């Protein structure tokens, strides 16, 4: 097997992983991801189909895996596992408790599928990596996971919010995007009280509840939002 064959097998495997991680992938996305030509991606997709991978093509939209298709559990290289462990250390310094708990649960599941010698290595790395930021370990919010769920499922959210002047207000919002800056989380949401997009600091949300009502997804992208409002 020559180097080109090895590279192609690696790319085909990576394409399957990409297809499992997103509902829909376009050819341009795959071209940019793997730095190959569009023709090469078309050949790769055809090769995967011929090997029995159930790829559905949505004309003019992209590719997706047939529902319920799953490959055996993924394996991790040492560098990939090390990156995840290092990322966990950074996450543990975050200000949102729900985010930390969810990431820790995910890492525990990932560790469970590692081969034994790799488990020993990542556990050693876990003991030898330290980040000094947020040394007081103060958690200022616990709403990130709920907001992420509302954002991806288009649920309206009721919040009790304290602004920078310590004025308390009750609002119904439509989550649009999340930003992280200096360990604080900011939520961009359509505020029905103000009838416009607003920033909300998660550490100033006193109470939060998901409502049963849903909202129509906002059409603009995050980049378009920044271009329009800033």
C-alpha positions as CSV (number, residue, x, y, z in Angstrom):
1,X,0.0,0.0,0.0
2,X,1.5,3.3,-1.1
3,X,1.3,6.7,0.7
4,X,-1.6,7.9,-1.5
5,X,-3.6,4.8,-0.6
6,X,-2.9,5.3,3.1
7,X,-4.0,9.0,2.9
8,X,-7.2,8.0,1.0
9,X,-8.2,5.4,3.6
10,X,-7.6,7.9,6.4
11,X,-9.7,10.5,4.5
12,X,-12.5,8.0,3.9
13,X,-12.6,7.1,7.6
14,X,-12.6,10.8,8.5
15,X,-15.5,11.5,6.1
16,X,-17.6,8.8,7.8
17,X,-16.8,10.4,11.2
18,X,-17.8,13.8,9.8
19,X,-21.0,12.4,8.5
20,X,-21.8,10.9,11.9
21,X,-21.2,14.2,13.6
22,X,-23.5,16.3,11.4
23,X,-26.9,15.8,10.0
24,X,-25.9,17.2,6.6
25,X,-22.5,17.8,5.0
26,X,-21.9,19.7,1.7
27,X,-19.2,18.9,-0.8
28,X,-17.6,22.3,-0.3
29,X,-17.4,21.7,3.4
30,X,-15.6,18.4,2.8
31,X,-13.3,20.0,0.2
32,X,-12.2,22.7,2.7
33,X,-11.9,20.1,5.5
34,X,-9.6,17.8,3.6
35,X,-7.9,20.2,1.1
36,X,-8.8,18.2,-1.9
37,X,-10.7,18.8,-5.1
38,X,-14.5,18.5,-5.5
39,X,-14.0,15.7,-7.9
40,X,-12.0,13.8,-5.3
41,X,-14.8,14.2,-2.8
42,X,-17.3,12.9,-5.3
43,X,-15.1,9.8,-5.9
44,X,-14.7,9.3,-2.1
45,X,-18.5,9.4,-1.6
46,X,-19.0,7.0,-4.4
47,X,-16.4,4.6,-3.0
48,X,-18.1,4.7,0.4
49,X,-21.4,4.0,-1.1
50,X,-20.0,1.0,-3.1
51,X,-18.5,-0.3,0.2
52,X,-21.9,-0.5,1.8
53,X,-22.0,2.8,3.7
54,X,-25.7,4.1,3.4
55,X,-25.1,7.7,2.3
56,X,-28.1,9.7,1.3
57,X,-27.6,12.5,-1.2
58,X,-30.0,15.4,-0.9
59,X,-29.9,17.2,-4.3
60,X,-28.6,20.7,-4.0
61,X,-28.1,20.3,-0.2
62,X,-25.5,17.7,0.6
63,X,-24.8,14.3,2.1
64,X,-26.1,12.5,5.2
65,X,-25.9,9.0,6.7
66,X,-29.2,7.0,6.7
67,X,-30.9,7.3,10.0
68,X,-30.0,4.7,12.6
69,X,-26.7,3.7,10.9
70,X,-23.9,3.6,13.4
71,X,-20.3,2.4,13.1
72,X,-18.6,0.5,16.0
73,X,-17.3,2.8,18.8
74,X,-14.6,5.1,17.6
75,X,-11.0,4.7,18.7
76,X,-8.7,7.5,19.8
77,X,-5.0,8.1,19.1
78,X,-2.9,9.1,22.0
79,X,-2.7,12.7,20.8
80,X,-6.5,12.9,20.4
81,X,-7.0,11.5,23.9
82,X,-4.4,13.9,25.3
83,X,-6.1,16.8,23.7
84,X,-9.4,15.9,25.3
85,X,-7.9,15.5,28.7
86,X,-6.1,18.9,28.4
87,X,-9.4,20.5,27.3
88,X,-11.1,19.0,30.4
89,X,-8.6,20.9,32.6
90,X,-9.5,24.2,30.8
91,X,-13.2,23.4,31.1
92,X,-12.9,22.8,34.8
93,X,-11.9,26.5,35.2
94,X,-15.1,27.6,33.5
95,X,-17.6,29.6,35.4
96,X,-20.7,27.6,34.5
97,X,-21.4,24.5,36.7
98,X,-23.7,22.7,34.3
99,X,-21.1,22.9,31.5
100,X,-18.4,21.5,33.7
101,X,-20.6,18.6,34.8
102,X,-21.7,17.7,31.3
103,X,-18.2,17.8,29.9
104,X,-16.9,15.6,32.8
105,X,-19.6,13.0,32.1
106,X,-18.6,13.0,28.5
107,X,-14.9,12.6,29.3
108,X,-15.8,9.7,31.6
109,X,-17.5,7.9,28.7
110,X,-14.6,8.6,26.4
111,X,-12.2,7.1,28.9
112,X,-14.3,4.0,29.2
113,X,-13.6,3.1,25.5
114,X,-9.9,3.7,25.6
115,X,-7.6,0.7,25.4
116,X,-5.7,-0.1,28.7
117,X,-2.3,1.3,27.8
118,X,-3.9,4.5,26.6
119,X,-5.9,4.8,29.8
120,X,-2.7,4.7,31.8
121,X,-1.2,7.5,29.7
122,X,-4.2,9.8,29.8
123,X,-4.6,9.2,33.6
124,X,-0.9,10.2,34.0
125,X,-1.5,13.3,31.9
126,X,-4.6,14.1,33.9
127,X,-2.4,14.2,37.1
128,X,0.3,16.3,35.5
129,X,-1.6,19.1,33.8
130,X,-2.7,22.2,35.7
131,X,-4.2,25.5,34.7
132,X,-4.1,28.4,37.1
133,X,-6.9,30.5,35.8
134,X,-10.0,31.0,38.0
135,X,-8.0,29.6,41.0
136,X,-10.8,30.5,43.4
137,X,-13.0,28.0,41.4
138,X,-16.0,30.4,41.8
139,X,-19.0,29.2,39.7
140,X,-21.1,32.2,38.7
141,X,-23.8,30.4,36.6
142,X,-25.5,27.1,36.2
143,X,-27.7,27.7,33.1
144,X,-25.5,26.9,30.1
145,X,-26.8,23.4,29.4
146,X,-30.4,24.5,29.6
147,X,-29.8,27.4,27.3
148,X,-27.9,25.2,24.8
149,X,-30.9,22.8,24.8
150,X,-33.3,25.7,24.2
151,X,-31.1,27.1,21.5
152,X,-30.9,23.9,19.5
153,X,-34.5,22.9,20.0
154,X,-36.0,26.4,19.6
155,X,-37.7,26.6,23.0
156,X,-38.7,30.0,24.5
157,X,-37.1,30.7,27.8
158,X,-38.4,32.7,30.8
159,X,-35.7,34.4,32.8
160,X,-35.4,36.7,35.8
161,X,-32.5,39.0,35.0
162,X,-30.5,41.6,36.8
163,X,-28.9,44.2,34.6
164,X,-25.8,46.2,35.3
165,X,-27.8,48.8,37.3
166,X,-29.2,46.0,39.5
167,X,-32.6,46.4,38.0
168,X,-34.6,43.2,38.1
169,X,-36.9,42.2,35.2
170,X,-38.8,39.2,33.9
171,X,-38.3,38.4,30.3
172,X,-39.2,35.8,27.6
173,X,-36.3,35.3,25.3
174,X,-35.4,33.3,22.2
175,X,-31.8,32.0,22.5
176,X,-29.7,32.7,19.3
177,X,-26.0,32.3,20.1
178,X,-23.5,31.9,23.0
179,X,-20.3,33.7,23.4
180,X,-17.5,33.1,25.9
181,X,-15.2,35.9,27.0
182,X,-12.8,36.0,29.9
183,X,-14.5,32.9,31.4
184,X,-17.9,34.6,31.4
185,X,-20.7,33.4,29.2
186,X,-22.8,35.8,27.2
187,X,-26.1,34.8,25.6
188,X,-27.4,36.6,22.4
189,X,-31.2,36.3,22.4
190,X,-34.2,37.9,20.9
191,X,-35.9,39.7,23.8
192,X,-39.7,39.9,23.5
193,X,-39.8,42.6,26.1
194,X,-37.5,44.9,24.1
195,X,-38.5,43.4,20.7
196,X,-34.9,43.2,19.6
197,X,-31.7,41.2,20.1
198,X,-30.0,41.6,23.4
199,X,-26.9,40.4,25.3
200,X,-27.5,38.6,28.6
201,X,-24.7,37.6,31.0
202,X,-25.4,34.1,32.4
203,X,-24.1,35.1,35.8
204,X,-26.9,37.8,36.0
205,X,-29.7,35.3,35.3
206,X,-31.3,34.7,38.7
207,X,-33.9,32.2,37.5
208,X,-34.5,30.3,34.3
209,X,-37.1,28.0,33.0
210,X,-37.8,26.4,29.6
211,X,-41.3,27.1,28.3
212,X,-43.4,24.7,26.3
213,X,-43.8,27.2,23.4
214,X,-41.3,27.2,20.6
215,X,-40.1,30.0,18.3
216,X,-39.4,30.2,14.6
217,X,-35.6,29.8,14.0
218,X,-33.9,33.1,13.2
219,X,-32.7,33.0,9.6
220,X,-29.5,35.0,9.9
221,X,-26.2,33.4,10.8
222,X,-24.0,34.5,13.6
223,X,-21.6,36.2,11.2
224,X,-24.6,38.0,9.6
225,X,-25.8,39.1,13.0
226,X,-22.4,40.7,13.8
227,X,-22.3,42.4,10.4
228,X,-25.9,43.8,10.9
229,X,-25.7,44.9,14.5
230,X,-22.0,45.8,15.0
